[in-house]
């Protein structure tokens, strides 16, 4: 092993070895079948911290179950990401002065496939960097032939069952991309806007109603004004009509419970073709639906000629001016509103009435609800099932068509009369419907929503509609690891499709993760400049490179400057190279069930130190076992020292606890357990306790052999326990440790070794109780040294009071260890009546360890040091308390920032109290 741990020197080498040996593929036999589906990342994409988080958890589970002897399959692959991928290629064409229409559909799709083959492997290369043990031989792509066959099969069957239909309904429409969007592709954020109040005259001339709108241009498509049925102000007007300004059309005044009487004037304009709530109300009251927009969001022929052809925002200005000219503009208020924008184009989307293909969701939802209610699927944490039920019980039909070219083209054909025929291909359509070659057919131009093919992922990737062995072995899969934000869009739809086509759920458990946020709890976004690329944490990046990366592509100079300032302030030195294992361990340690995660660089720095600690401890072990026979002899157990027996007992407990926690998806508690055992029990204590045994020439060889055997046995088991979370460093160390670990089989890789079971190691509660006493003795003296600022090597006279015979016997048995590690100058056992000088004290149960302070410290210098520290704390406390007393700070700052300040005050006050007590003790000397 090298003297220092260098992640770059081992990670790629280890992964190449694993992949070349094909050890990620499920073996022919095993204890049980265990399968996880990788939520397919976009083929256009790169890894972000959310990916790194979820992939770490999935890979931990896969490696953990593989070490249990299961036939594990981590089914990987990528999604064709219809709109995202098409936009990338369209931008490339745009840079060359062309559009997809210049190429035509066929040549454009060739260009997309070429780009996919050239650039589509970025994310899978990055997955390898993360250590993902995916079975790459089974990698799938949603546009592969097999998966495309499954998509067509599902579409045709659902259509034949009457569960897919074509209809004219309201959708989210992107005027730039000219396609319908799913709710997930629409991002709504609060923006500054206006609320215009208009007067709508009553036809009978008796007055007017005042309505308010944030989109004045849509009033040209109004077909009613609504009031609440119990609003006393308008009881006499319900059923009357108003004359729609600028248009002249008479529209009714209707009553509907949806209207909030207390909001504004209590009157609401109804535009069924351009508002989802208005559309629902229009359906209830059988109102006309008048579409006033083109696909470009310009006004069409259904509005007065003066407005036809205008862009929606130009039309808005014109409508306001014209209404004001007619004396019908009452007032304009500033107003904050949620503005929906397409996540790809960034343009404001419009509710728009078009012909689209839909899936009837209700009949598919009921069995999916029952699957969770009946316990065949379990959500972890369980509270997410409530979110699932709420959406499923109010589910609406699913719009599955998109007006783009890249994707699974809808398997439907039209004749010249507009009749539609659905089939797996045109030949089947002609045969099924008796259409001869003289009947011209044109395939539907639309493609299917990407989520449609993703909904089939659990069984299409395993070979369906063919009845493959993989489908038989691995469906249903074991657990799905996913974010809460796609429970509706992906998880629910997979359950619906799995139940319908496979007759069983697609997975047994759904582990729902939180979001990765920055250290201040803010969502990571490019606009905030707080996005962290996991590869940058693994490899390191300079501040200049980080700034360039975060500001790349930003069109607004002010935004770029702001992000540069915040980046340089937060990360003046960029990121050092932490390595994959430190990143993975950090993410696992932060994986508190279901909660969002604040990612702090301080944590990953600490776990990089943890990697170094493990590396150095392993080198210590190897240096002490090289050239020696470390295998167990027949008398090894009887020659083990107290420390040997204690560490084996702690290992047994640690293995049992880690197993229990991983089985319960408590990655955070498993990581904490392994960290505590590695750093404190094994490195800080056990390795130190072996030194007097191995370095003393008087130690019998049988005892040394037993200790060397224990050193290697525990280290090898510890590497297995850590491996699922930290695969690279553990594999590299294990390769060096293996020759001394008594492994006689031909296992080549750590990942193939069995998971350590508790009963693999001897339990010894007596040894643990005994060594805990030894540790308390040593720790007590060390704490006194630290508190009194006494040099570590300075011998201390120790007085022992209130002791028992058992205490004295323990001291006698372990005197060598105690003198080696605690370095007492002398130990004097006092009777109860003996007087003691002014001393610092440590307790071991009832026994007192007393260190006389006279002559050990410079009283005046120590008091001066303490006074200086207390004064510094007092100054910081005063500043923080003033900040918390400022109502402006407490009311306006984020709650987590205020709480952090309160926690800081409490911590400083506790430290001050300790220092003050110490000062009083020294003054009394």
N, C-alpha and C positions, 0 to 999 in steps of 0.2 A: 504494500500500500504506500502511496505517496505520502509525504510528510503532512501536506495540507489538503483539505477537501476542495476540489475544483469541479463543479458540476459540469462545465463544458467538456471536460476531458472524459467523462463517463457516460453522459446521457445518450448521445447519439449512438455510441458503440453498443450500449446495452440494448437499446431498442432494435437496432439492426440484428443483433443476435436473436432476440425473441421472434422477430418477424421471419427471419430466415429459417428458424426451426418450426414455424407454423404452430406455435404452442397456444395461440389464441383461438384456434378452431376447437370445437367440442370434440372430446375423445370418443372412441367407439362405445365405451361403457362408462358408467359412473353411478354414484349413489342416487342421484335424482337429476331431472332435467331442470335447468335454471336459465331463464332468458330475460334479457332487458332489451328493449327497443330504444335506440338512440333517436330522440326527437330530431328529425332530419334538418340540419342547418341549410340555409340558402346556399346554393352552389356559387352564387355571386359573392358570398360574404367572407368575413374573416372572424376569428374568434374574438369575443368580447368577454368581460369579466363574468357575465351571467353564464356564458358557455363554460368557462373555466370552472366555475362553481359547480354547476350541474354535472359536468363531465367527471370532476373529481369524485363526487358522490357515487355516480354510476360505476366508475372504474373501481372504486373501493369495494363496492358490493360484488362486482364480478370477480375480482381477484380473491376476495374473502370466500365466496362460494366455490370458486375453483379450488382453493386450498382445502375446502371441506370434502373434496372428491366429487363434486357435482359435475355433470356435463353442462358446462356454461357456454352460452352463446350471447355475445353482445352484438346484436344485429345493427350494423351501421349503414349509412347512406346519406344522400343529399337530396334536397328538394329543388325542383326546377325553378321555383320562385318566379312565376309568370311575369308579373309587372316589373319587378326589380330587375330581372335579367333583360327583359325587352328594352327597358330604359337605358341600361348600360350600352347595349349595342346601338340603339338609336342615337345616343350621344356621340358615339364614335362616327356614325354616319353623318351626323350633323356637323361635326368638325371638318368633314370632307365636303360639306355643302350638299349633302344628299339626305333623303328621307327614306323610310321603309317603303313608301309608295313608289318611289323611283325604282326600287329593286323588284317590287312585286313580292307576293307572299312566299313563293317557293324559294327564291334566291335569298330573301331576308332570313328565312328559317335556316338555310345553309350557313349563313353568316353567324347566326346565333350558335349553331352547333360547333362551328369552328372556334368561336370565342370560348365556348364551354370547354372544349378539349384543350385549349391553350392555357386558360386561366382558372378553370373550375376546380383545380386540385389544391388551391391555396389552403382551404380550411382543413382538408384531410391531412395535409402536411403539418399543419399546426396542431391537429389532434395527436399526431404522433409525438410532437414535442411535449405535449402534456402527459404522455405515457399511456394514452388510451389503449386498452387491450381489446380492441375491436377485431372481430374475425374479418380481416380485409378480403379474404377470398370470397366472401358473401356480400361485399359492398353493393348497394343498390342505388339507383337513381330513379326518381319518379317518372322519368320519360323513357326508361328502359322498355324494351319490347314486352317483357313479361308483365311489368306493372301497368303498361298501357293496355294490355289485353284485359287485365283485371278491371281497369277503369271502364272500358267499353262494356264488359260483361255486367257490371253493377248497374250502369246507366240503363242498358237495355232491359234488364230484369225489373228494375224499379219502374220503368216506364210501362212495361207489360202488366205490372201489378197496380197501375194507376197511381203510383207514388211519385212519379215525376210528370210535370205538366208544363206547358208554356202559357204564360199569361202576362197581361199588361198591369204592372203595379209600380209603386213608387220605390226608387232605389237611391243610394248614395251615388251621385254622378260626378266624375272627375272631368271638367271641361277641357283640360289640357290633354289627358290621356285618352279621352273619349271612351271611357269604360265605366261600368258599375264597379263599386268597391264594397268589400265587406266592412262591417263595423270595426274590425281589427285594423283595417287599413286607413281608418279615419282618426286623426288626432285632434281632439278639441281642447283648446286652451283659451283662457280668459284674455280678452283684448278690449281696448277702448273703442267705443262706438257711440251711436246716438239712438234715441228713441223719438220718432216723429209722431206727433199727434194730429190726426186728420179728422175733419168733419164730413160725415156721410149724410147728405140730405134725405129726409123722408119723402117718399113719392107724393104723399098727400099735402106736402107743404107745411106741415105742422111743426117742423123743427128739424133737428139733426141728431145723430149719434156720434160720439167721439171715440175713435179707435186709435190704438197706438201700434207701431210696427218698427222693427229694426231693419226691414227690407222693403222700402217704399215701392220698388218696382213691381213687387209681386201683387200689389193691389189691383193691377190690371187683369189678374186672373181670379179675383175674388168671386165666390158664388154664394156667399151668405155672410151675415153678421150674427154672432152668437152671444147670448147672455145667459146667466144662471137662471134656472126655472123658478127659484125662490127669491130672486132679487126684486124687491118691491118697486124699485125705480122704473122697471121696464115691463111690468106685468101687462100693461095695456098695449104694449108695442109688439109683443110676440105674435107672429103671424102676419104682421104688416111688412111692407117692403121699403127698401131705400133705393135711390138711384145712384149707381156706382159712378163716382166722379171720373171725368176724362174718357169714360167708356160709354156711359149712358144706359148700361144694362140694368134692368130691375133685378134685385136679389132680395131674398127673404130675410127676416129676422127670426132666428130659431132659438130654442132653449136647450141647453145641454149642461149636465152636471160637471163636465170638464172645466168649464169656465170658473175662474176664481173671482167672485163678486168684489172682493176687497182689493184686487190688483188693478191699478189704474182707474179707468172709468167703469170697469166691469163689462165692457163691450170688446169682443174679439173678432177681427176680420178672419174669414175662413177661406183659405186658398188650397183646396184639396190636392192640386197637382204639384205643389211646391212646399209642403210641410207634412211631416209624418203624422203629427197629431191631428192636423186638419184633414188629412186623408182618411184617418179612422173616423173622424166625426162626419165627414162627407158620406162614408159608407153607411153610417147609422141613420143619416137623414136623407139618403138617396139624392145627394147634391150632384150637379154636373161637375165634371173634372176637366178643367181647361188648361192644357199645357201651353205656356207662353214662351218657352225657351227652346233654342236650338241646342245641338250637341256641344256648341262652342260657348254656351251661356250668353248668346245674343237673343234679342227678342224676335219672335217669329210672326207669322201672318195672323195669329189669333189676338193681336193687340191692334189698337188704332194705327193707321198708316204712319203717323208722325213718329212712332216709336219703333217701327219695324226695322230690324237690322242693327239696332244700337247694342253695344256691349251692355251687360247688366248694370255696371257701375255708372256708365254714361246715362243709361235710361233712368237710373235712380236720381241723378241730379236733375234731369229734365222733368221727371214726375214731380219732384219737390217744388221746382220753380213754377210749374204750371198750376199746381194746387194752390200755391201761395198767391199766384195771380188771380185765381178765382175766389180768394178769400177763405179757402178751406184748410189752410195750414194754421193750426191753433198754437202749437209751440214745439220746440225741439229741446230735448233734455240730453245731457251727457249720460252715457249708460255703458256699464261694463257688461259684456256678454261673452258666452262661450262660442267661439268660432271654429267650425269643423274644417280641417284641411286634410287633403290627401297626403299620406305619409311619404309618398314618393315624389309627387309633383310639387307639393307645398301650396297648391292653389286651393281656394275655398271651394268645397264641394257643394253641390246643389241637390236637394231632393228632386228627382226627375222621373217622369212617367214614361216607361219604355216597356217593350216586349222582352221578357226574360224567361229563362228556364228555372223552375223551382222544384224543390223536394218537399213533399208533404211531411212535415216533421212530426206531427202529432202521433200517428200510428207507430212511428219508429221510437218515439220518446218513451212511451209507456213501458215497454219491456226494459228499457235502459234505466228507468226510475226503479222498477222492481228489483233489478240486479243489485242496486246499492242498498235499497231498503231491506232486501233479504240477506245481506251480508256476503254476497258472492264477490262483491268488490268493496274494499275497505279504503277509506281516505285517511291519510296520515299527514297532519293532524285531522282528527275526526270532524272538526267544525267546518271544514271545507265541503263536507257533504251537504250542509245546509245551503251553501251558495249554489251548489250543483242542483239541488232540488228546486230552489227558487227559480232558477232559469229554465229548467226542464219543464216545470209545471206551467210556465207561461211562454212556452216556446212558440215561435212563429215559423212559417214556411221559409225555407232556406233558398236564397237566390244563388244559383250555382253557375250562371253564365257570365263571361267576361268578354268585352269587345276588344280583344287584343289578338295577336297572331301566335305568340309563343305559349304553348300549353297543349293539353289534350283537346283536340278539336271535337266538338259535340257530334256524336254519331247520329245525325238526323239529316234528311234530304228533303228538298222541296221541289214540287213540279211547278209548271208555269202557272197553275191555278192557285198556288199557295198552299196546297195540301202538304202535310208533313208526314214523313215516314221515318221510323226509328229502326235501326238495325246495327249489327256489328260491323258491316261494311255495305257498300252499295250493291254488291252481288246478292247479298242476303235480302236486302230491301226489295230488289226487283223480283226475286224468287218468291218471297213471302206475300207480296201484294200483286203478283202477276203483271208486273210492269215490263213491257218489252223495250228493246233497244231504241225504238222510235220515241219513247217518252223521255224527254229531257229532264235530268235531275241535277240539282245544285246542292252541294253539302252546306250546312249551316256554317256561316263565317265565324261564329263565336267559339271560344274555348271554355273549358271548365275552370271554375274557381280552384286555385291551388289546394285549398282545404279539402276539396272533394277527393283528390287522390291521396292526400295525407290521411284522410279518415279511414282508408283501406290499408294503411301501412302495417298494422299488426299481422294481417294474413296475406297481403299481396307480396310482401318481402319474403314470405316463407313458401311461395310458389302457387298460391291460389290463383285461378280456379282449378289448377291441377291438384290432385290429392297426393301431395308429396310426403315423404318420410319426415322432413323438417316440420311440416305443418302438424303432423301427428305427434311429433316429439315435443315441440316447443310452443304450441298454441293450446290454451291461453299462455301468455307470457307471465312472468313472475311479478314484476313491479314496474311501474312507470314513474320515472322521476321527471317532474315538469314544474313550470312556474304557474302560479295561480291565475296569471293573466290570460292563459289559453285554455282554462277549464271548459269554457263554453265552446270555443272555436275548434278545438281539436279533441280534447279528452272526451267530451260528451258525444261528439260525432263518431269517434272510434268505437265507443260503447254501443251506440245505436247500430252502426254498420256490422260490428262483430256479432251482436245478438241476432241480427236479421239474416246474415249470410252464413255464419258459422254455428249458430245456435248456442253460442256460449260467449261469455265476456272475453274481451281481448287481454285483460290482465287481472291479477288477483288483488293487487294493492296499487294505490296511487300515492306516492310520496310528493307532497306539494312543498316547494321551496319558496322562500321569500326572495326579495330583490336585493342585489348588491348595490349599496349606496356608498357615497364617499364618506370620509371621516367625520364630516359634519352632518351626516344623515341626508344629504341632498341626492336626488336621483342623478345618475350619471348621464350627461347629454353633451353632444358636441357644442351646442350653443353656450353651455356653461363652461366649457373648457375643462371639465373634470373627468373626462373619460380616461380610463387606464387600460392599456393594451396588455393582456397577460404576458405576451411574448416579451414586451419591454421589461417586465419585472423579472422574467427568467434570464434574459440575456444582458440586461442593463441598457441604459440610454443616457446620453448627455443632456444637459438642460437645453442646449441649442437645438439638438435633434428633436427633443420633446416639444419645444415651442413650434418648430417647423411643422411637425406632424399635426399638432392641434389646430394650427391656423391654416393648414393647407385647404385650398378651395373656398375659403371664406371671402365673400364678395365685399363685405362691409369693412373698410379699414379700421373704423372705431372698434368694431367687435374684435378684430384681430389684435389690436393693441391691448384691449381689455384682457383677452385671454392670455396674451404674452405676459402681461404684468402679474396676473394671478398665478400663472404657472411658475414664473421665475421666483415669486415670493414663496410659494408653497414648496417648490423643489429646486432650490438654487443649484444643487449639484446633480440634478437628474435622478435616475435610479441606479444603484449599483446592481450587479448581477446576483440575484438572490438564488437562482436555480429553480428547477421545477419542483423538487421535493419540498422546499421551504414554502413555495406558493401553495402546493396541495395541502400541506399540513395546516397552513393558516386557514384555508377555506374550510377544511374539515372541522377545525377547532371553533370556527365561527358559526357552524351550521346548527344553531339553536332551532328547534323544530318550528317551522312555519313562520318564523319572524324575519323581517328585513335585516340586512347585515350592514353594519358600518365597517368599511374596509379601511384599516389604519396601517400605514407603512411600518409603524412601530411593532406591530404584531409579526409581520413577515420578517423583519430584521431579527426579532427574537427567535423565530423558528429557523432562520439561517444559522444563528448561533447554536441552536439545538442540533442541527446537522453537523456542525463542526465538533460539538461535544461528543456526538455518537461516533464520528470518524476517529477522533483522538482516543476515545475509550477503546475502540476496536484495535487501534495500533498498539495501545498499552497491552491489551490481552495478547495480541500476536507476538509482541516482543517477549512476553513472559512464557509463551508456550512453544515457541520455535525450538526445534531440536529435542523436544520432550514428548514422551508418550502420554497423551491426554485421555486416552480411552479409559472407560470405567473398569476397574479391577473387581474381583470378588469381594474385597474388603473396603471398597471406596466409601460406601455409606458410613461404615463405622469410624472412618478416619476423617470425616468431614468436620471442619471447625464449626463453632457456633455461627459465625458469619455465613459459612456455606449453607448451613441448614436454614438460616433465616432468609437468605436471598431466594432459595428454592421455594420456601413457603410463600414469600411475597410474589414470586413469579406465578405460582399456582393461582393465587387470588387475583392477580392482574389479568391472567388469561381468562379466568371465569368472568370477571367484570367486563372486560373488553368484548367478550363474546355476547354477553347479555345486552350490552349497549348497542352493538352493531345490529343485533337481531331486532332491536327496537328502533332502529334508524336514529339513534342518538350519537351521531358522528362526533358531536362536540364533547360529549362525556367520554367516549372511547378515546379520543385524542388526548383529553386531559389525563385520563388514567395512564395511558402509555407514556405521556410526557413526564408525569410525576415519578413513575417507576424508573424510567430511563435516566432522567437527570439526577433525581435525588437518591433513590434506593440503590441503583446500580453504580452510577458514576461517582456521586458524592460520597457515598458510604461504602458500598461493597468493595470497590476497587481500592479504596484507601485501607480497608480492613484486611485486604490480602497482602499488602506490602510487608507488614512485619512477619507474616508467615513465610512468604517466598524469599525474603531477603535475609532471614536469620539462618545462618549455617547450622544452628542447633535444631532446627525444625526437622522432624523425621521425614524421610523421603516419601513415605506413604501418605503423610498429611499434605505435603506439597503436591503430590500427584492428585489427591482428591480435590484440592483447591484449584489446580489447573483444569481438571475435568469440569468442575463447577463453573469456572470462568467461561469456558468455551460452551458448555451446555446452555447456560443462561443467555449468553450473547447470541448463540444461534437461534434459540427460541424467541428472543427479543426481536431479532431481525425478521422472523416470520410474522410476529405480531404487528410490527410496523410496516411490513411490506405492502399491504393493500393501499395504504395512504402514501407511503414514501417508497415507490418501487425502485427508483434508480440507485439511490445510495445504498439501500439494503441489499440489492442484487450484487452491486460491486463489492461490498464488504463480505457478503456471504461467499463469494467466489474465493476469497482469500482464507476465510474461516473454515470452509468445507473440509479441507484435508485433515483438520484437527478435531472435527466434530463427530468422528466415529460414524459417518454416513457411508454405508457399505453398498447401497444400491447404485444404479447408473443414472440417477436423477441429475440433470445438467443445470437446472435453473431453480432458483429459490421459489419462484411462483408455482412450481410443481410440488413443493414440499407440503406436507399436511399442516393445517392450522393447529397450533398448540392447544391441546385440551387440558383442563385443570388436573385431571387425574394422571397426566403424564409426569407430574412432578410431586415429590413427597410433601405432604402437609406436616408442619411442625409448629403448633401453636406455642409450645413451651419455649422453643428457640426464639420465636418472635417476641414473646414477652420478655425474655432474658436480654435480647439485644436492644429492645426498646429502652430498657434501663440504662444500658451502656451508652446509647445515643443521647439519652436525656442528660447523663452525667457530662458527656463531652460538649453537648450543645449549651448546657448551662454555663460552663466555664467560657466557652467561645462568646456567648452573648455578653457576659460581664466584660470580657476584653474589649468587645466592640463598643459597648456603652461607655466605658471608661477610657477609651482610646489607648488601651495598653497594647504594646507591640505583640504580634502573634507568637514570636519566639521567646518572649520573656517568661521564665519559669514563675509559676504562681504557688504560694503557700495556700493550701486548702484546708479549711476547718470543716468538719462534718458534724452536724448536730441533729438530734431527734431521729437517729438512725435505728434500724432494726438489725437483728442477727442476719436476716436474709440479705440486707443491704451490704453488710460487711463481708458475707460469704461471696456475694456477686463481685464485689471489688477484688477480692482475693483471686477468684477464678479468672478474672479478665484484666488483671493488673497490667499485663503486657500491652494490651490494646489501649487501655486508658492512658498509660504513660506515653505511648507512641503518639497518640492523636491529641490528647488534652494537655500534655506537657506540664503536669503539676510539679512544683519544686518539692513539695512534701504533702502528705495527707495525714491530718491529725483527727482522731475520732474523739469528740468531746462528750462528756457526760451531761446530763440535763442541767445539773447545777452549775456547770462551769460558765464563768463570765466570758463574753466575747467582745473583742474590740469593734470599733466602727468598721462595718464590712459591707460589701456588695453581696447580695444573696440570690441564689437560684434554688428552685424547689424541684424535687423529684418525688412526687406524691407528698408524703409528710416529711421526708428527709430534706434538711437544709444544707446547701453547699455555700460556705461563707469564705469570701476572699478579703482579708484585712487590707484596707486601702493605704494605711500609713506606709510611706516609702515607695509605693508602687507608682504614684502619679505626682506630678507637680501641681499642688492644689491651686496655687494662684494662676498658673498658666491654663489649667483646665477650666477654672471659673471664668477666666477671660474669654476662652474659646466658646463656652456655653453662652455667655452674655452676648457675644457677637452674633451667634446663630439665632438666639431668641429675638434680638433687636431686628435682624433681617426678616424673621417671620412676622414680627409685629407690624413692620412696614407693609409687607405684602398683604397681611390680613386687613389692615386699615383700608388699603386700596380696593380689595375685593368686597369688603363690607359696604363701602361707599357706593360701589357699583350696584350691589344688590338693593341698597336703600333708594336707588334712583328709580322711581316709578316708570320713567320713560324706557329704561333698559328692560325692566321686568315685563312690561306690557308689550313691548314691540319686538324684542329679540325672540328667536325661535325657542320653544320650550326646552329643547335638549341643550341649547347653549346656556340658558339660565340654570338648568339643573347641574350642568357641568361646573358652573361657577360655585354653586352651593356645595357640591361635593368637594371642590377644591378647598373651600373655606373649612369644611369639617375636617378634612385631612390635615390641613395646616394647624388647626386648633389642637388636634390630637397629638401631633408632633411637638407642638409648643408645650403642652401639658407634660409630656414625657421628659423633655429637656429641663423644664422647671423643677420637676421632682428630682431629677438627677442632680441639679444644681444645689437643691436643699440638702441632699444627702452628703454632698462633698463639703458644703459649708459647715455641716455638723461634725466633720472629722476633727 
